Amino acid sequence: MPQLLQRLPGSEANPARSFSLFGSMGAEVYALTHSEKKAADIKEMGASHMILTNEKDFEKKHFRELDLILSTVDKVEGLPLDKLSKLLKVGGALRTVGLPDANAPVGPLPDRLRDD
C-alpha cells in the first residue's frame, strides 16, 4: 500500500489525493462522506461517485458494490462499521490508513453473506 500513496507529480502525498491514482489504474472510485458540502472537492479529486454516509439506508442503496474501502477517518466515535461492511462485496476489504483518536471497539461485523 505505501507505493500507492507516494507523492504524485503536482499533488500532495495524502490518502485523499489517491483518488486520481486509483482512477488512473482503471478503478471506479467512490468517495464516502457525511458532508454534501465536500461534493465539489470530491469530484475535483477524481472520484466517479459519492456515497453520503448520513443518508438513510445508504448501505442498502449501495449493498455489495465495493471491493475495497480505504478509510482515512481519524474519528472512531460514530464510524458506522456495520453499515460500511455491507457496502463490500463478498471477499472485499476495509483498510484504515488514518490514526484513530481512540481505541476502536471492533466486535463481530455483520455476516456479509446474508441478503438483508
C-alpha positions as CSV (number, residue, x, y, z in Angstrom):
1,M,0.0,0.0,0.0
2,P,2.7,2.6,0.7
3,Q,3.6,2.6,-3.0
4,L,0.1,3.8,-3.9
5,L,0.4,6.7,-1.6
6,Q,3.7,8.0,-2.7
7,R,3.9,11.6,-4.0
8,L,2.4,12.1,-7.4
9,P,3.7,14.9,-9.6
10,G,1.7,18.1,-8.7
11,S,-0.2,16.6,-5.8
12,E,0.1,16.3,-2.0
13,A,1.1,12.9,-0.6
14,N,-2.0,12.0,1.3
15,P,-4.7,9.4,1.0
16,A,-7.4,11.9,-0.2
17,R,-5.3,12.6,-3.3
18,S,-5.1,8.9,-4.1
19,F,-8.4,9.1,-6.0
20,S,-6.6,10.1,-9.1
21,L,-4.1,7.4,-8.8
22,F,-6.7,4.6,-8.3
23,G,-8.7,6.1,-11.2
24,S,-5.7,6.1,-13.5
25,M,-5.2,2.4,-12.7
26,G,-8.7,1.7,-14.0
27,A,-10.6,1.6,-10.7
28,E,-14.1,3.1,-10.4
29,V,-13.6,5.4,-7.5
30,Y,-16.3,6.1,-4.9
31,A,-15.9,8.6,-2.1
32,L,-17.7,8.2,1.2
33,T,-18.5,11.3,3.2
34,H,-21.1,12.6,5.7
35,S,-21.0,16.1,4.2
36,E,-22.6,17.0,0.9
37,K,-20.5,20.2,1.1
38,K,-17.5,18.1,0.0
39,A,-19.1,17.1,-3.3
40,A,-17.1,19.7,-5.4
41,D,-13.8,18.7,-3.8
42,I,-14.5,15.0,-4.2
43,K,-15.3,15.5,-7.9
44,E,-12.2,17.6,-8.4
45,M,-10.0,14.9,-6.9
46,G,-11.3,12.4,-9.4
47,A,-13.9,10.3,-7.7
48,S,-16.6,9.0,-10.0
49,H,-19.3,8.5,-7.3
50,M,-20.1,9.9,-3.9
51,I,-21.9,8.0,-1.1
52,L,-23.4,10.1,1.7
53,T,-23.0,8.1,4.9
54,N,-25.5,10.2,6.8
55,E,-28.2,9.4,4.2
56,K,-30.8,7.0,5.4
57,D,-30.2,3.4,4.3
58,F,-27.1,4.3,2.3
59,E,-25.8,0.8,2.9
60,K,-28.9,-0.7,1.3
61,K,-28.7,1.5,-1.8
62,H,-25.0,0.5,-2.3
63,F,-25.2,-3.0,-1.0
64,R,-22.1,-5.1,-2.1
65,E,-20.9,-2.5,-4.6
66,L,-17.3,-2.1,-3.4
67,D,-14.2,-4.3,-3.5
68,L,-12.2,-2.1,-1.2
69,I,-12.8,0.7,1.3
70,L,-9.7,2.8,2.1
71,S,-10.7,4.7,5.2
72,T,-8.8,7.9,6.1
73,V,-11.1,8.7,9.1
74,D,-9.4,9.6,12.3
75,K,-12.5,9.7,14.5
76,V,-13.7,6.4,16.0
77,E,-17.0,7.6,17.6
78,G,-19.8,7.4,15.1
79,L,-17.9,5.3,12.5
80,P,-20.7,3.0,11.2
81,L,-18.5,-0.1,10.7
82,D,-21.6,-2.3,10.5
83,K,-23.1,-0.3,7.6
84,L,-19.7,0.1,5.8
85,S,-19.2,-3.6,5.8
86,K,-22.5,-4.0,3.9
87,L,-21.0,-1.9,1.1
88,L,-18.3,-4.6,0.5
89,K,-18.6,-7.4,-2.0
90,V,-18.0,-10.9,-0.6
91,G,-14.2,-11.1,-0.1
92,G,-13.9,-7.3,0.0
93,A,-11.7,-5.4,2.4
94,L,-11.8,-2.4,4.7
95,R,-8.4,-0.8,5.3
96,T,-7.7,2.0,7.6
97,V,-4.8,4.4,7.0
98,G,-5.8,7.2,9.4
99,L,-4.6,7.1,13.0
100,P,-7.7,6.8,15.2
101,D,-8.3,9.2,18.1
102,A,-9.3,6.4,20.4
103,N,-9.3,2.6,20.5
104,A,-11.8,1.2,18.0
105,P,-14.2,-1.2,19.6
106,V,-14.5,-3.7,16.9
107,G,-16.8,-6.6,17.6
108,P,-18.1,-9.1,15.1
109,L,-19.0,-7.5,11.8
110,P,-22.4,-8.4,10.3
111,D,-22.4,-11.5,8.1
112,R,-21.9,-10.1,4.6
113,L,-23.1,-13.4,3.0
114,R,-26.7,-12.7,4.1
115,D,-29.1,-10.8,1.7
116,D,-30.6,-8.5,4.3
